[in-house]
Structure formats: structure tokens, C-alpha cells
Amino acid sequence: MIRSFSIRARLTAWYVAVLAVATMTVATGSWWLFRRSAILAADSSLAARLESVGRFIHSMEHELGPDEILDEFREYGQLTAGDSLLEVIDNAGTVLCQPSVPGWSELKIRPGEIGQPRFADKAAAGRPFRVVGATLEINARQYAVTAAIPMGAIDAALARFRWLLVLAMPLVVLLTAVGGWWISGRALVPVDRMTRSVQAISLRNLDRRLEVPAADDELRRLAVTFNDMLTRLQAAVADMVRFTAEASHELKTPVSLVLATAEVTLSRERPAHEYRQALGEILEQSERMSALVNDLLALARVDAGVEPPVATLVDLGDLARDVSHDVQASMDRRSLTFDKTLMPGIVVRGSAESFRRVMLILLENAVKYTPEHGWVGLRVAAVPSATGGGGDTCVVEVTDNGAGIEPSERSRVFDRFYRGEAARQHTDGSGLGLSIARAVVERHGGTVVLDSGQDGRGTRITVTLPQAAG
């Protein structure tokens, strides 16, 4: 139920509850200590009274007879009546001293063993007393001594203190609630300020950032975390906007060509061969659009994490042989030499469909940008892990002796829709192939590295993937 309240209300409630329990504990402990101190003081006074009686009896027995001792005790009892009430009975049953207090018989307790006085709380005529009973042995004679101290004043003070605590508790709780509400409100002011700042941020002003508090506390870490998230969100939205704009631009050209070709062709009657030529141009542009849409869908699936599940074992050597067979016709048309080094038993865990797409992208790029009578190489092997962990790393390497990629362009060739100087000389291509390849490989825990080919000519792209266990 308390979870439905605001954080400020919950903080105040917990603050009040904890402080109320602490205050009640302190108040109860204070009252108990007050009462305990009063009882200990009374017991100490009664113990001193017993010791005084013992000294008095010891001094009287050597000097006086029984009748004189009785007279002395009566006088002693009258002289000390203001301190406490006293009764002394010898072993013959003679009452040497007894106070004339109403209800005295109700206060008497059975004396303890010799040297072991017994203390108790008693009441007589509605008045509270602290009583001690003891047996004193002096010169082989035993005396039963009972002493009592009135506790009325102390009990009244305890009652006043208890009522003071009872009346003060609601006031303390009320002040605690007010103070807790004010303190929690002050503590949550930066959070409210952050909330308003976040509410004011939209897709139009993702460059705004939260104010970071100077103190190194939880609020500072929260603000820094929000700002980091906004930075990532701004970069993601910028990539999405750029991706959408570039995709629209790439699709605009073939769509415009298809429309223009169709409109011109239909503007008047034409011979059959002109219609076939126009349909051929429309088919070419449609195939270009289809390839672009397929690439966009592939990137969208990778970005959304809905690529085929990474759960099967794939032999890269067998897969490379199948892909080589698919591109062999393109190699033959350009009279390219195709050099293959395919080590058997190179097994990785992942999607065969995704790995096949990566190999096709790399080999088709090599074929496209290698001049006729050139050379393309494909190598699949296992090399020791660079981390020295004992496992092997699978390597797929595609090399060519084509025009290559300028060093200044290598850092951008994996960007979506980017096409280098050599790529722009070809009309086909969308600039998405290497982006798709890197996204797929990284999703499978691998890396893609691009550098120069043999003797600094052409291009070499190296894909590394973790080898499947076992």
C-alpha cells in the first residue's frame, strides 16, 4: 500500500517510523533507568541501615544488660525514625524496636539467611515501601531486622516522568513528520529539476544535457548516467536519420529512372524492340532496387537482433566451397584466377545463412573491383588465439590484386552507403555490403580487418571468428 505514495511521502513515513521507535526506546529506557536508580539508592540506604544496626547492637551487648538494651533500642528507633522504619527482634522473640506505623505487619518479609538480606517492594495503608529483611548474628546471638523506606515521593516522580514522556511522544512524532517532509523535499529538489529537464528533451533537442551536481553522490552519478544515455540516443537517432536519408537517396535514382523510362516509352507508339529495350532498363533498375531493399532488410534484421539464432555448428571449409561454386561463373566471365586454400574441420557456432552472406559479399566485391585476368584468393584456416587462452581462432581471408582502397578511405568503408573512389566508378552497388558483413561478424563475436593485399597491391579483408568448443 505504501508503494502507491510518492517517494517524498515514503521517505517521511520511514523517517518518522524509525525516529518514533528510537524515541520510544530511549524514553522507555530512561524511565527504567530512573526507576532502577531510585531502587538501587533505596537498597543502598537500607543496606547502610542494616550495617548501622549491627554496629549498634555490637557496641551495646558488651556494656548493657537486656533491659538497658531494650531502652537504648527504643531511644535509637525514635532518633532514627526520620531515615527509615526499623524493627529488631532478638532470638528470644523480644521486640527490641518496632515503628508505630499503620499496617506495619503488611510490610514484614521473611528475613534472609545470615549475611544475605532480602529486598522487596511492599505497600501498607496504600503507601509504597522498599523493604529489607535480614538476620544478623552478633556474639552468637541472632537478631531479625526489618527496615523499610517510603517510596511515595519516588513513585510520584516516576509517574510525573512517565506522563511527561507520554505527552511528549506525539509532539516529537509531529515535529519529526514536519521535519522529515521538509528535509525529504529539499533532498528531492535536484531530482525534480532533473525530471523537468528530461521532460523538456525531445527528438528535436537531443543535444541538451542535464546539469551535473558538483558533489560526488548518487545524484551526480544519476545525471552522468542520463547524459551518457542521451549521448548514445542522439548518436542512434542521428544514424537512423542519416540511414533513412541515404536509403531514400539511393532508392530515388532507380525509381526516377523507372518512372522516366515508362513515361517516355508510353508517350507514343513505338516499335516492339524499343518496348523490349525499355522493359530491359526497367528490369535492370528494378533489380537494383530489389538488391538495395534486400540489403536494407538485412541490416534492419541485424540491428533488431533477429538474425537466425546462433545455435548451430557450421563448417566454414564446406561453406566456402559452396560459395566458391556460386561465384565461379563471375570469375570465369572476367578471366580471374581463383586461388582457394580451404582447411577442413574449421567449425564455428552460428548461422550458416549469415556466414554464407558474408562470404558472398566479400567475394563479389573482390570480383567487381579486380580487373580482368586478375587474381582473387580465398583462405579458410585456424590460427592460435592471440590471447593465448589455448583455443584456436577461425580465419576467413579474401584477397585480390585490384585497385585497392586508399588508406584515407579504409576507416569509412564499413560506414553505411559509403563508396570509395574505386567503387564510385561502378554504377551498381549501394555501399551496404561491408556494413552488413561487419554487423553479422560482430554479432557472432568476431572481427573484420581491412588492409592491403600482397606486395601492397589490392585489398585483403580478414574475418576472425571464435572456433566452436569441441
Backbone torsions as a table, in degrees:
resi	resn	phi	psi	omega
1	MET	NA	-38.8	-176.9
2	ILE	-67.9	-21.0	-179.2
3	ARG	-68.3	-18.1	179.8
4	SER	-78.1	-11.1	179.1
5	PHE	-86.1	165.8	179.5
6	SER	-71.6	164.2	178.9
7	ILE	-61.3	-37.9	-179.6
8	ARG	-62.8	-43.8	179.1
9	ALA	-65.8	-39.5	179.6
10	ARG	-67.5	-40.6	177.3
11	LEU	-61.5	-43.1	179.1
12	THR	-63.6	-43.3	-179.6
13	ALA	-61.8	-45.7	178.7
14	TRP	-65.5	-38.7	179.7
15	TYR	-63.8	-44.6	179.5
16	VAL	-65.2	-43.3	-178.2
17	ALA	-62.7	-46.7	-178.8
18	VAL	-64.9	-44.6	-178.2
19	LEU	-69.4	-34.1	178.0
20	ALA	-64.7	-43.9	177.9
21	VAL	-64.0	-42.1	178.9
22	ALA	-64.0	-42.6	179.8
23	THR	-64.7	-42.7	179.0
24	MET	-63.4	-39.7	178.1
25	THR	-63.9	-44.6	179.2
26	VAL	-64.7	-42.1	-179.7
27	ALA	-63.9	-46.1	178.6
28	THR	-62.5	-42.5	178.2
29	GLY	-63.9	-39.1	179.4
30	SER	-64.9	-43.9	179.3
31	TRP	-63.3	-41.0	-179.9
32	TRP	-66.1	-41.4	178.9
33	LEU	-65.2	-39.1	177.9
34	PHE	-60.0	-49.1	-179.3
35	ARG	-65.4	-42.3	180.0
36	ARG	-64.3	-39.4	178.4
37	SER	-64.3	-40.4	178.7
38	ALA	-64.3	-41.9	179.3
39	ILE	-65.7	-42.8	179.4
40	LEU	-63.5	-38.5	177.8
41	ALA	-65.1	-40.9	178.3
42	ALA	-65.8	-41.5	179.0
43	ASP	-64.6	-38.3	178.4
44	SER	-64.4	-40.7	178.0
45	SER	-65.3	-40.2	178.5
46	LEU	-67.1	-38.7	177.5
47	ALA	-63.5	-40.0	176.8
48	ALA	-65.2	-35.1	177.7
49	ARG	-64.3	-42.2	177.4
50	LEU	-63.0	-41.6	179.8
51	GLU	-64.5	-38.8	178.6
52	SER	-65.9	-41.1	178.1
53	VAL	-63.0	-42.0	179.5
54	GLY	-60.8	-43.2	178.8
55	ARG	-65.7	-38.4	-179.2
56	PHE	-64.6	-44.8	179.6
57	ILE	-63.7	-42.1	-178.1
58	HIS	-62.7	-38.9	-179.6
59	SER	-74.1	-29.7	-177.4
60	MET	-79.2	-33.6	-173.2
61	GLU	-65.1	-29.6	-178.6
62	HIS	-81.3	-15.9	-171.5
63	GLU	-117.0	-27.3	-171.0
64	LEU	-124.4	160.1	176.3
65	GLY	-88.3	178.0	-176.6
66	PRO	-59.9	-43.9	-179.1
67	ASP	-66.0	-40.3	-179.8
68	GLU	-67.7	-36.2	177.9
69	ILE	-63.5	-38.1	179.8
70	LEU	-63.9	-41.6	178.8
71	ASP	-65.6	-42.4	-179.5
72	GLU	-63.5	-38.7	179.2
73	PHE	-64.9	-40.7	179.3
74	ARG	-63.3	-41.9	177.8
75	GLU	-66.0	-39.9	179.0
76	TYR	-63.1	-40.7	178.8
77	GLY	-64.6	-38.8	179.0
78	GLN	-69.3	-37.7	-177.7
79	LEU	-69.4	-32.4	-176.3
80	THR	-104.3	14.9	-176.5
81	ALA	-64.4	-25.8	-178.4
82	GLY	-72.4	-23.1	-178.2
83	ASP	-81.7	-49.8	-178.6
84	SER	-162.2	167.2	176.6
85	LEU	-89.7	139.3	-171.9
86	LEU	-137.2	137.5	173.1
87	GLU	-133.7	131.2	179.8
88	VAL	-130.8	126.5	179.0
89	ILE	-127.5	128.4	-179.8
90	ASP	-81.2	-179.9	-175.4
91	ASN	-71.9	-11.4	176.0
92	ALA	-89.1	-2.1	179.6
93	GLY	89.7	7.3	-180.0
94	THR	-79.0	130.0	178.7
95	VAL	-84.2	106.6	-179.1
96	LEU	-80.1	-30.3	-176.4
97	CYS	-158.2	133.0	179.1
98	GLN	-154.4	131.3	-179.0
99	PRO	-76.4	150.7	177.3
100	SER	-97.4	75.1	-177.5
101	VAL	-118.4	130.2	178.0
102	PRO	-57.1	131.4	177.9
103	GLY	77.7	21.1	-178.6
104	TRP	-60.1	-35.7	-178.2
105	SER	-61.5	-24.9	179.4
106	GLU	-74.9	-17.8	-178.1
107	LEU	-89.7	-17.7	-173.5
108	LYS	-69.7	138.9	176.4
109	ILE	-125.5	159.7	179.7
110	ARG	-69.2	126.2	-178.9
111	PRO	-62.3	149.8	177.2
112	GLY	-79.8	-178.8	176.8
113	GLU	-64.0	164.5	-178.7
114	ILE	-59.0	127.0	179.9
115	GLY	81.1	2.1	-178.9
116	GLN	-128.4	80.9	-178.6
117	PRO	-66.2	150.8	178.4
118	ARG	-113.5	130.1	-179.9
119	PHE	-110.0	149.0	-179.7
120	ALA	-160.3	157.4	173.6
121	ASP	-96.8	126.4	-179.3
122	LYS	-131.6	168.7	177.2
123	ALA	-139.7	139.6	178.0
124	ALA	-137.7	129.0	179.5
125	ALA	54.2	35.5	177.5
126	GLY	79.3	6.6	-179.0
127	ARG	-110.5	137.1	-179.2
128	PRO	-83.5	145.5	178.4
129	PHE	-138.3	154.2	168.2
130	ARG	-107.8	122.8	-169.5
131	VAL	-120.8	146.1	173.1
132	VAL	-130.1	138.2	175.2
133	GLY	-123.8	131.8	-175.7
134	ALA	-146.9	155.5	174.6
135	THR	-112.6	119.4	-180.0
136	LEU	-104.9	134.5	176.9
137	GLU	-113.9	114.7	-177.3
138	ILE	-130.9	121.4	-179.9
139	ASN	52.6	47.8	175.9
140	ALA	67.5	10.3	175.8
141	ARG	-115.5	143.5	-177.5
142	GLN	-108.7	143.6	-179.7
143	TYR	-131.0	131.8	174.9
144	ALA	-92.8	116.5	-174.7
145	VAL	-115.0	130.8	173.7
146	THR	-126.2	126.8	178.9
147	ALA	-129.6	147.3	-178.2
148	ALA	-142.6	146.2	177.8
149	ILE	-123.5	130.2	177.8
150	PRO	-68.0	136.3	-177.1
151	MET	-113.4	14.0	-177.0
152	GLY	-59.4	-46.6	-178.4
153	ALA	-64.5	-40.2	-179.8
154	ILE	-67.3	-42.7	179.0
155	ASP	-63.7	-36.4	177.8
156	ALA	-65.8	-40.3	177.8
157	ALA	-65.0	-40.6	177.5
158	LEU	-63.1	-39.7	179.3
159	ALA	-64.8	-42.3	178.2
160	ARG	-64.1	-40.1	178.7
161	PHE	-65.0	-39.7	179.3
162	ARG	-64.4	-43.9	179.1
163	TRP	-66.2	-33.9	176.7
164	LEU	-63.0	-41.7	178.0
165	LEU	-66.4	-42.3	-178.9
166	VAL	-63.2	-41.1	-179.5
167	LEU	-74.9	-29.9	-177.5
168	ALA	-77.9	-27.3	-176.3
169	MET	-57.3	-50.4	178.8
170	PRO	-59.8	-37.1	178.8
171	LEU	-65.3	-41.3	178.6
172	VAL	-63.2	-43.4	179.8
173	VAL	-63.4	-42.1	179.7
174	LEU	-62.7	-47.4	178.5
175	LEU	-62.6	-36.9	178.0
176	THR	-63.7	-42.9	179.7
177	ALA	-62.8	-44.8	179.1
178	VAL	-63.1	-46.2	179.6
179	GLY	-65.0	-41.0	178.3
180	GLY	-63.5	-41.1	177.9
181	TRP	-62.3	-42.0	-179.9
182	TRP	-68.8	-44.1	-178.1
183	ILE	-65.4	-45.3	-179.8
184	SER	-64.3	-35.7	176.7
185	GLY	-63.5	-43.0	177.7
186	ARG	-64.3	-38.7	-178.6
187	ALA	-68.5	-30.0	-176.9
188	LEU	-93.0	1.3	178.0
189	VAL	-58.1	-46.6	177.8
190	PRO	-61.6	-34.0	178.4
191	VAL	-65.7	-43.0	176.7
192	ASP	-61.5	-39.3	178.9
193	ARG	-64.5	-41.9	176.5
194	MET	-62.3	-40.5	-179.5
195	THR	-60.8	-45.6	179.1
196	ARG	-64.0	-37.7	179.7
197	SER	-66.7	-41.4	179.8
198	VAL	-67.4	-39.1	179.0
199	GLN	-63.8	-26.4	-179.1
200	ALA	-83.4	-7.7	-178.6
201	ILE	-90.0	132.0	177.4
202	SER	-136.7	-176.1	180.0
203	LEU	-63.4	-21.1	-179.1
204	ARG	-80.9	-19.6	-177.7
205	ASN	-136.5	50.3	178.4
206	LEU	-69.4	-7.1	178.0
207	ASP	-79.6	-9.3	178.6
208	ARG	-72.4	149.6	-179.5
209	ARG	-133.8	156.4	178.2
210	LEU	-76.5	149.7	175.2
211	GLU	-72.2	128.3	-177.6
212	VAL	-93.1	120.2	179.2
213	PRO	-61.5	153.4	-179.0
214	ALA	-73.5	-35.5	-177.6
215	ALA	-70.5	139.1	179.3
216	ASP	-84.6	80.6	-177.6
217	ASP	-133.5	-169.1	-177.7
218	GLU	-62.1	-36.9	-179.4
219	LEU	-65.9	-37.5	177.6
220	ARG	-64.9	-44.3	178.7
221	ARG	-63.9	-36.4	177.7
222	LEU	-64.8	-43.5	-180.0
223	ALA	-65.1	-42.8	179.3
224	VAL	-63.2	-40.6	179.1
225	THR	-63.7	-43.1	177.6
226	PHE	-61.9	-43.6	-179.4
227	ASN	-64.1	-40.3	176.9
228	ASP	-62.8	-40.4	178.6
229	MET	-64.4	-41.0	178.6
230	LEU	-64.6	-36.5	177.6
231	THR	-63.5	-44.7	178.0
232	ARG	-65.2	-39.6	179.5
233	LEU	-65.3	-41.5	179.1
234	GLN	-62.6	-42.3	178.8
235	ALA	-64.9	-40.9	-179.8
236	ALA	-65.1	-43.5	179.2
237	VAL	-65.5	-39.6	178.6
238	ALA	-63.1	-41.7	177.0
239	ASP	-62.9	-40.3	-179.6
240	MET	-65.0	-43.9	180.0
241	VAL	-64.2	-44.6	-180.0
242	ARG	-65.1	-41.4	179.4
243	PHE	-61.6	-43.8	179.8
244	THR	-64.6	-43.1	-179.4
245	ALA	-65.0	-43.3	-178.6
246	GLU	-69.6	-37.5	177.1
247	ALA	-63.8	-41.3	178.3
248	SER	-62.7	-41.0	179.8
249	HIS	-64.9	-42.8	-179.5
250	GLU	-65.7	-35.8	179.8
251	LEU	-77.8	-24.5	-175.8
252	LYS	-64.1	-41.2	-176.6
253	THR	-63.3	-53.6	179.7
254	PRO	-65.2	-34.9	178.0
255	VAL	-63.8	-43.3	179.4
256	SER	-63.1	-40.6	179.3
257	LEU	-65.4	-40.8	178.3
258	VAL	-62.5	-46.2	-179.6
259	LEU	-63.6	-44.9	-178.2
260	ALA	-64.5	-42.7	179.8
261	THR	-62.7	-43.8	-179.6
262	ALA	-65.0	-43.8	-178.4
263	GLU	-64.2	-44.4	-179.3
264	VAL	-65.0	-41.3	-177.9
265	THR	-65.5	-37.7	-177.6
266	LEU	-86.6	-1.9	-176.3
267	SER	-69.3	-22.5	178.6
268	ARG	-159.4	169.2	177.9
269	GLU	-69.2	138.4	-177.7
270	ARG	-135.2	161.2	175.1
271	PRO	-65.5	163.0	-177.1
272	ALA	-62.6	-37.8	-177.4
273	HIS	-66.3	-31.2	177.4
274	GLU	-69.9	-37.0	175.6
275	TYR	-63.3	-42.3	178.6
276	ARG	-63.4	-37.9	178.9
277	GLN	-65.2	-42.6	179.1
278	ALA	-64.8	-42.6	178.4
279	LEU	-64.5	-34.3	176.8
280	GLY	-63.7	-42.2	177.5
281	GLU	-64.8	-41.4	178.2
282	ILE	-63.1	-40.5	178.9
283	LEU	-63.3	-41.4	-179.9
284	GLU	-61.9	-45.9	-179.7
285	GLN	-69.2	-34.5	177.6
286	SER	-65.5	-40.4	176.5
287	GLU	-63.3	-37.7	177.5
288	ARG	-63.9	-44.2	177.8
289	MET	-64.7	-39.8	179.5
290	SER	-62.5	-43.2	178.5
291	ALA	-63.1	-41.4	179.3
292	LEU	-64.1	-43.9	179.1
293	VAL	-62.4	-40.3	178.0
294	ASN	-62.5	-41.1	177.8
295	ASP	-63.9	-42.7	178.7
296	LEU	-62.6	-41.1	178.1
297	LEU	-64.7	-38.8	178.7
298	ALA	-63.0	-44.5	177.9
299	LEU	-64.1	-40.1	179.6
300	ALA	-63.0	-39.0	178.5
301	ARG	-66.7	-40.0	178.7
302	VAL	-65.6	-45.5	179.9
303	ASP	-62.3	-36.4	-178.7
304	ALA	-82.1	-6.7	179.5
305	GLY	73.0	28.6	-179.4
306	VAL	-113.0	25.9	171.4
307	GLU	-62.2	160.9	177.5
308	PRO	-51.6	141.7	-173.4
309	PRO	-60.0	140.6	-179.7
310	VAL	-83.8	83.6	-173.4
311	ALA	-141.8	-6.1	-175.6
312	THR	-110.3	158.0	175.8
313	LEU	-91.6	131.8	-176.4
314	VAL	-124.1	127.0	174.3
315	ASP	-86.8	108.5	-176.1
316	LEU	-66.0	-29.9	178.4
317	GLY	-65.3	-48.0	178.0
318	ASP	-62.6	-41.6	-179.6
319	LEU	-64.3	-40.1	179.9
320	ALA	-64.3	-35.2	177.6
321	ARG	-65.1	-40.9	178.1
322	ASP	-64.5	-43.7	-179.8
323	VAL	-66.2	-37.6	178.8
324	SER	-61.2	-38.9	178.3
325	HIS	-63.3	-37.0	-179.1
326	ASP	-67.3	-33.9	-176.5
327	VAL	-96.8	-1.5	-176.9
328	GLN	-61.4	-38.1	179.6
329	ALA	-61.2	-42.3	178.2
330	SER	-64.0	-37.4	177.0
331	MET	-62.1	-44.7	-177.4
332	ASP	-65.4	-38.7	-179.7
333	ARG	-61.4	-31.3	-178.1
334	ARG	-101.6	7.2	177.7
335	SER	56.3	44.7	-179.3
336	LEU	-93.8	144.7	173.9
337	THR	-85.8	127.2	-176.1
338	PHE	-112.8	109.1	-177.7
339	ASP	-103.5	118.5	-175.9
340	LYS	-118.5	133.5	172.8
341	THR	-129.2	99.2	-172.2
342	LEU	-117.1	104.5	179.4
343	MET	-77.4	133.5	-179.4
344	PRO	-76.6	158.3	174.4
345	GLY	75.2	21.1	176.6
346	ILE	-88.9	98.3	-171.3
347	VAL	-111.9	132.1	175.2
348	VAL	-126.9	165.1	178.0
349	ARG	-104.7	125.5	179.8
350	GLY	166.3	-154.4	-176.4
351	SER	-102.5	119.7	178.5
352	ALA	-62.4	-37.4	179.0
353	GLU	-61.5	-42.8	-179.2
354	SER	-68.2	-43.7	178.7
355	PHE	-64.5	-36.7	177.9
356	ARG	-62.1	-42.3	180.0
357	ARG	-63.0	-40.2	179.3
358	VAL	-62.3	-47.9	-179.6
359	MET	-62.1	-40.4	178.2
360	LEU	-62.6	-42.6	179.7
361	ILE	-60.4	-47.6	-176.7
362	LEU	-67.0	-43.2	-179.2
363	LEU	-70.1	-39.9	178.8
364	GLU	-65.0	-37.5	175.4
365	ASN	-63.3	-42.8	179.9
366	ALA	-62.1	-42.6	178.5
367	VAL	-64.8	-41.8	-175.2
368	LYS	-65.4	-39.1	-171.9
369	TYR	-105.0	13.6	174.5
370	THR	-105.8	128.8	-179.1
371	PRO	-66.6	163.1	179.7
372	GLU	-57.3	147.8	-177.9
373	HIS	65.2	19.1	177.5
374	GLY	-85.1	-163.0	-173.5
375	TRP	-137.0	135.4	176.8
376	VAL	-129.3	133.3	-180.0
377	GLY	-119.9	145.7	176.6
378	LEU	-132.9	125.9	-179.3
379	ARG	-130.5	131.3	173.8
380	VAL	-124.1	120.2	-175.2
381	ALA	-152.1	176.0	175.7
382	ALA	-121.8	133.2	179.6
383	VAL	-125.7	154.1	178.3
384	PRO	-59.5	145.1	-179.0
385	SER	-63.7	139.0	-180.0
386	ALA	-67.9	-23.9	-179.2
387	THR	-80.9	-10.4	-179.8
388	GLY	72.3	22.4	-178.4
389	GLY	-80.5	-0.5	177.9
390	GLY	100.7	-20.1	-179.9
391	GLY	-92.5	164.2	178.5
392	ASP	-99.3	157.7	176.3
393	THR	-112.9	134.6	178.4
394	CYS	-85.4	136.3	-177.2
395	VAL	-124.6	130.2	170.8
396	VAL	-118.3	117.9	-173.5
397	GLU	-123.8	126.4	176.7
398	VAL	-116.6	124.0	-176.5
399	THR	-128.0	146.7	175.0
400	ASP	-143.9	169.1	177.3
401	ASN	-115.7	37.2	-179.3
402	GLY	-80.4	-153.9	-175.7
403	ALA	-69.8	-23.1	-179.9
404	GLY	77.7	-179.2	-178.9
405	ILE	-123.7	131.0	179.9
406	GLU	-60.1	141.3	178.9
407	PRO	-54.4	-33.6	-179.5
408	SER	-69.9	-18.0	-177.9
409	GLU	-98.5	-12.0	-172.8
410	ARG	-65.5	-29.6	-179.7
411	SER	-74.8	-10.7	-175.4
412	ARG	-115.5	-6.7	-173.6
413	VAL	-66.7	-19.0	177.9
414	PHE	-89.9	-3.3	175.1
415	ASP	-71.5	147.0	-177.9
416	ARG	-69.5	132.5	178.5
417	PHE	72.2	3.8	178.3
418	TYR	-81.6	133.8	177.4
419	ARG	-130.1	127.1	-178.6
420	GLY	-74.5	-176.4	-177.3
421	GLU	-61.1	-44.5	-179.5
422	ALA	-68.0	-35.6	-178.0
423	ALA	-69.8	-32.3	-177.4
424	ARG	-71.5	-12.7	176.8
425	GLN	-76.5	-11.0	178.0
426	HIS	-105.5	138.4	-178.8
427	THR	-76.5	-30.9	-179.3
428	ASP	-86.3	166.2	-178.3
429	GLY	103.4	142.7	-177.9
430	SER	-114.8	-8.7	-176.9
431	GLY	80.0	19.6	-178.9
432	LEU	-108.9	-13.3	-172.7
433	GLY	-58.6	-53.8	-178.2
434	LEU	-66.6	-30.5	176.3
435	SER	-64.0	-43.5	178.7
436	ILE	-64.0	-44.6	-178.2
437	ALA	-60.1	-47.5	-179.0
438	ARG	-65.3	-39.9	179.9
439	ALA	-62.0	-42.3	-179.6
440	VAL	-66.3	-46.1	-177.9
441	VAL	-63.4	-44.8	-179.9
442	GLU	-65.6	-33.1	177.3
443	ARG	-64.8	-27.7	178.0
444	HIS	-94.0	14.7	175.4
445	GLY	80.5	19.3	-179.0
446	GLY	-111.2	-172.0	179.9
447	THR	-136.7	158.1	176.6
448	VAL	-127.5	127.6	-179.3
449	VAL	-126.6	136.1	-179.4
450	LEU	-118.8	131.6	173.9
451	ASP	-152.4	-169.1	-177.4
452	SER	-77.0	157.8	179.1
453	GLY	-83.7	-154.9	-178.4
454	GLN	-65.4	138.3	179.2
455	ASP	56.7	27.8	177.5
456	GLY	75.6	7.9	-179.5
457	ARG	-108.1	151.9	176.9
458	GLY	71.8	-155.4	-174.5
459	THR	-136.9	143.0	173.2
460	ARG	-127.8	124.7	176.9
461	ILE	-115.0	123.1	-176.7
462	THR	-114.3	121.8	176.2
463	VAL	-106.0	126.9	176.7
464	THR	-116.2	137.2	-178.6
465	LEU	-138.1	147.0	177.2
466	PRO	-71.0	133.2	-179.8
467	GLN	-72.4	143.0	-179.2
468	ALA	-67.6	141.0	179.9
469	ALA	-65.1	136.4	176.3
470	GLY	81.3	NA	NA
